Amino acid sequence: MPGTSMSRISRRFGWALLGLALSMGVSLRWRVLDAPLQRDEGEYAYAGQLLLNGIPPYEQVYNLKFPGIYAAYAGVMAIFGETVRGIHSGLSWINAATILAVFFLARRSLGDLAAGVSAIVFATLSLGPALQGAYANAEHFVLLPAVTGLVVLMRALEGWRIAAFPIAGVLLGTGVTMKQQGAAFVLLALVLVALDARARQMSLVTWGRGTGALLLGVSTPLLLAAGILAAAGVLPSFWYWAVSYAWTYTGHMSLEGSWMLLKIFGGAVAAGSPWLWVLAGAGCSALIWDERVRGQTRFLLPTLLFSLLAVAPGLNFRPHYFVLALPAFSLLAGAFCLAVERWMGKNAGTLAGALTAVLIALACVGGTLASQRQAMFELTPVDLTRVSYGPRNPFAESLRIASFIGSLADPGDSIAVFGSEPQICFYSELRCATGHIYMYPLMENHDAAIEMQREMIRELEERDPAWFVYVSPVESWLDSSSLKNIRMHDSDVLAWLELRKAGLDRVFVVELSPEGARFHAGPALVARRRFGGPIVEVYRRREAPTRVE
């Protein structure tokens, strides 16, 4: 009877925490739906925009990401609209669904109350400004199918329901199509299957059947994506960018650079939510002193280890990569609260145990929200973007720049952006005249960089864009994570642009500064003014006809 009472109380608290997590996540994200797109979002949005117009990835957008994220953005924009608000509305729904998936994953292994704690911890951490949580980075799209796949797998393992293994595999494989780091969760699933088979003393034949069924499911979305790309004629381009170049990219980071990034970004992530990280760390200790939590070691520890592996491809740490580890740390936070509930329940009663665990979780969540109150509650969407990325990245200004270009552009005009700012192409709804929407690969110190620059020049000369945008801040040219990016001052692309300026009119300049951007329009004004700081310049081809209003 006491066990039944404890179960009922835990269930009520767990579901209440889930409701709080969902409502908090949705409401806080609703505040920042209009946050300007940063460059990764701009890439996905532009590629998704092309996809909605029948143009496949890797035909006019070159990048190392897997194609699932482009399809996901196209789906989000088809439902919610091709706008900033539409993209972030889609993220809000995806995040809410991931909160549910984390809840059910924790519930299968740790029970209701721990599941509620895991859900609200995940909801809070996934919003964290240090992880760029308000922005629709690909990691959020990886987590939803990956965590849901683990939920299905854990259920399948309970009775070794082989028929459910391919379903779990399809979900996990879908996570891989979103971004290569999703492969870490496939490895996690294979380890969980092997550990469960060993614990049950199953034969190699049975274990092999389960593993094969899982891999069959994983391969299905990958083969489907490859087939679609092959039918569209872009499979060779995909292979070069997402496999060959991606391999080069992951190997360009020095150990010194990796350590520097880990200190900067990892330290910022830890400093942003210290109470929740302490709670998760305490969950590791519960693996030792609580019998119930210790019984889940073969699930919790591999989940933590492979989630950390997902964060560190090529040891190239980025703030949003840490999003991939949040479900694991949320589970550990839930595990600690389960251990507290059980210990207090034995010493002070069932209700006191559950209430103590809930209050600890809410105190840590509340402390985190209070420490991040400026980003969570006070900053406008535009100011949040400026604070998150700094004034030298023209994300907040890109919409106005694109709007200006769009107001003057003729139907069929194309645009060339000299800088890594694909959001300008998306906002303006003009076709980019080159598939090189990022300058980073062209500036890197590898053998293909010069050929990439020459390919960009050939595409620009062939397509002869009417509009040119030059972004001067180095952040738009050199990937700050690399210590080997040294080609910018010996750039064929910049030399070509200087020669091309003879046939261009400079019609618009944006001065970027911490005090706020200053916009200068009109050839006469621009000609009289000298600019010393970081700027964005907009040029128009001189022979381009003027649109008659």
Secondary structure as UniProt FT lines:
FT   HELIX           2..31
FT   TURN            32..34
FT   HELIX           39..52
FT   TURN            53..54
FT   TURN            57..59
FT   HELIX           68..80
FT   HELIX           84..110
FT   HELIX           112..125
FT   TURN            126..127
FT   HELIX           129..131
FT   TURN            132..134
FT   HELIX           138..159
FT   HELIX           162..164
FT   HELIX           165..178
FT   HELIX           180..182
FT   HELIX           183..199
FT   TURN            200..201
FT   HELIX           204..231
FT   TURN            232..233
FT   HELIX           235..238
FT   HELIX           239..245
FT   HELIX           246..250
FT   HELIX           255..261
FT   HELIX           262..266
FT   HELIX           267..272
FT   HELIX           274..289
FT   HELIX           291..294
FT   TURN            295..296
FT   HELIX           297..311
FT   HELIX           313..315
FT   HELIX           319..325
FT   HELIX           326..348
FT   HELIX           350..371
FT   HELIX           374..378
FT   HELIX           381..389
FT   TURN            391..392
FT   HELIX           395..408
FT   TURN            411..412
FT   STRAND          414..418
FT   HELIX           422..428
FT   STRAND          431..432
FT   HELIX           440..443
FT   HELIX           448..463
FT   STRAND          467..471
FT   HELIX           474..476
FT   TURN            480..481
FT   HELIX           488..490
FT   HELIX           492..500
FT   HELIX           501..503
FT   STRAND          504..511
FT   TURN            514..515
FT   STRAND          518..521
FT   HELIX           523..528
FT   STRAND          535..541
FT   TURN            542..543
//
